Amino acid sequence: MGKIFVLGIDGAFPEYIFGEWLDDLPNIKKMVKEGSYAKLNSTIPPLSVTAWSSIYTGKSPADTGIFEYIYRKNNSYDDIHVVTSKNLKEKSIWEIASEHGKKSIVCYLNLTWPIKPFNGWMVSDSIFGSEKDKDSCVYPHELKKELENFLGEIPPLDIASFRDFTKEEIVEEVYKLTEKHINLMKYMLKNKTWDLFFGVIGMSDRMNHTFWKYMDKKHRKYDPNSKFKNTLMDFYKFLDIKIGEFIDLLDENVKIIVLSDHGITRMHNRINLTDWLIKNKYMVLKESVKEKCKFNPKMVDWEKTRVFAIGAYEGQIFINLENREPKGIVKKEEYGKLIEELTIKLKKILGDDGKELNTKVFIKKINYDGKMIAEAPDMIIYFDSLEYGCNTSLIGNETLWSPSTAKGSDDATHSQQGIFIMKDNKIRNKNVGEVNVIDVAPTILNSLGLEIPNDLMGKVIE
């Protein structure tokens, strides 16, 4: 078995990449014609941290326990932390490969910090800013100095405070940082021995969220005369050129996979979900708020509250369950009826234009099964199939709908399907239809000639 090169493009969407943009992306088009391709069904919810961890472990969120970027320690209401690799107990494909003597290069994947030692090289996703954290985001340690000598720095994962930038500044900074990420990956490809390479281009997600509305004719805020109408397509043309540069560095017998963790779609507005819970008496505050403010769990009278929620795209709903939450009041025998009641009421919420929404509800005890099921929210809500997002962090809004959370506003959200392209000199121009995120890990391990662990639920993509 030979080498395998895997390149992730965060949020790359099939509707345009496999559609009207394909002729403008010659390297992707060549891969499609000389290989196989599919729409990739993401996790529920389709968040990057959730989806990438399922992609490289071959496990569903109910097994990884990763449903959001944050977690509640000991089911606390306010002891909330950012998830890191310490929260992920499942083995990654590079750890499995390492156990069989295979070497891997891993660059900028979600949930790889703190780094767990393995047979290979890694630049992790550390999102923290201290010098100590920066020092620990490269493995092995001596690689840091080597990369600094070549690049002058270890390029950070993201652009700090990008929402404060103008649109023009975002474009400039995204291109600069993406170029640095790619130069680092190319250096690793050329100078390290490897069997598996797995790198992710993350800045595509920043571009998707910032410039989607300028090219989506079905978006409420679409402006056909905007100077940004081609900005997103131009960025993917730039990425296509870079994919060609990667391919030029690879031997002919290297299997190539290009994929994304989820797609992108329009977001017209948000449902103020915490306000809705308060208005419908599912959540009770110690004191009513008189104007819009940031929500804090300390505001809540937990001994009178039955339901609370988090989420900015999808809504993640938790029941204040007796003997689970610290001050839970919902009895076990009331749980099912409350879930049913919420499902009916949430599906009746209308859009800000008075029209019915195509809202989807996923219920913990029906739609999830796995050893970390206890970590799952009790319900996940996709308002209007995610074309309406959620606001759970600002309360006291004037209406049920507003575009912003405490972190700002978005015009685009994650969609359920990303892309998957595979070139291995065996299959040509084959549309596989749809594949699943949990199919990627067994496919990679199979390409490396490794036995697929019995607890991986996905199948090898042929």
C-alpha positions, 0 to 999 in steps of 0.5 A, a space after each residue: 500500500 502507498 501513501 495517502 494525501 488528505 487536504 481539508 477545505 473547511 466548509 467547502 460546499 458541493 453546490 457550486 464546487 461540483 456545479 457552476 464553478 467547476 470549469 473555473 477550478 481546473 485542478 479540482 475538475 481534473 481530480 473529479 474526472 480522474 477519480 471519484 467524488 461525492 457529497 459528504 454528509 456531515 455530523 449532527 450538528 455540522 460544526 467544524 470541531 464536531 465534524 473533523 473529530 468524527 472524520 479523523 476518528 471514524 466515530 459519531 459525536 455520540 461516541 466522541 462526545 464532541 457536540 460543541 466548542 464548549 462543554 459543561 464540567 460536571 453538568 454545571 450551569 456556569 462552569 463552562 470550558 472550551 473543548 480540547 483534545 483532552 475531551 476526545 478519548 477516541 483514537 485518531 487515524 494517525 495514532 492508529 497508523 503510528 501503532 503500525 509503524 506508519 509516519 504521519 504529518 498533521 497540520 491545523 486540524 481541530 481538536 489536536 491541542 494539547 498534542 498527544 505524542 505519535 509517530 510523526 509531525 504536527 502543527 496543532 490547532 491551539 487557539 490560545 494566545 500565550 507564549 507557553 501555548 504557542 510553544 506547545 502547538 508543534 510536535 516534536 518540540 525541535 520542529 518548532 525551531 526548524 519551521 521558524 527558521 524557514 517561515 520566520 514564525 509558526 503561523 497561527 490557526 486563525 485571525 484574531 478578532 476578524 469581525 472587527 476588520 473591514 471586508 477588504 482587510 478580511 480578504 487581505 488577512 485571509 490570503 496572507 494567512 492561508 499562504 503561510 499555512 500552505 507554505 508550512 504544509 508544502 515544507 513538511 511534504 518536501 522535508 519529512 518522511 510520511 505515509 499519511 499527510 492530513 492538513 486543513 485549510 481553515 480560512 475558507 470558513 472565514 471567507 464563506 461566512 463573510 462573503 456568501 451573501 454577495 454571491 447567493 441570489 436566494 439570500 435576502 441580502 444579495 446585491 447583484 451590484 456588490 463589488 464583493 460578488 466574486 470575492 468568494 469564487 476568487 478565493 476558491 480559484 486561489 485554493 484550486 491553484 494551491 491544490 495544483 501546487 500540492 499535487 505537483 509535489 506528490 508521486 503519481 501513486 499517492 492517493 489524494 483525498 480533498 474533502 470538507 467537514 460541512 457545507 455553507 448555506 444562507 442564513 436570513 435571521 436568528 431565532 432568539 431561543 433563550 428569550 423564547 424559553 423565558 417567554 414560554 416559562 420554560 426558563 425563569 430569571 431571578 429578575 426580569 431584564 428591561 433591555 437587551 443584555 448578555 445572558 449569564 447563567 447566574 441570572 437564572 432561577 434554576 429551581 424554577 427552570 425546566 429548559 435551557 439552551 446553547 448554540 448560534 447556528 443550531 439550537 442545543 436544548 438541555 432539560 434541567 433534569 432531576 439527579 443530573 443537573 445540580 438543581 434539576 427539577 424535571 422528573 424522569 417520568 416527565 422527560 418524554 412528555 416535555 420533549 414532545 411538547 417542546 418539539 411541537 411548539 418549536 416547529 410552530 415558530 414562524 419566520 420574521 416574515 410570518 411564513 412557516 419554517 421547515 424546522 427539524 428536531 433531533 432527539 437524544 434518545 431517538 437520533 443518537 446512540 453511543 458510549 458518550 450519549 450522556 454528553 449529548 444535548 437532549 434536543 438539537 433544533 435546525 430552524 428552517 433547515 439551518 437557514 435561520 440560526 439561533 441566538 442564545 447569548 443575548 436576551 431582552 431582544 425586542 422581537 423573537 428574531 434578530 441577526 446577532 449573538 453576543 459575538 456578532 452577526 453572520 449571513 451564512 451558516 453551516 449546511 449538512 453536506 460538504 465535498 469528498 473527492 478521491 483520486 487513486 488511479 483506479 476509478 475515473 469520473 465516478 459520482 459516488 452520490 453521498 458518503 458519510 463523515 464516519 466513512 473517511 477514517 476506514 477509507 484512509 486506514 484501508 489505503 494504508 493497508 491497515 486493519 480497520 478497528 471493529 468499533 469503526 461504524 463507517 464503511 470503506 469508500 470504494 
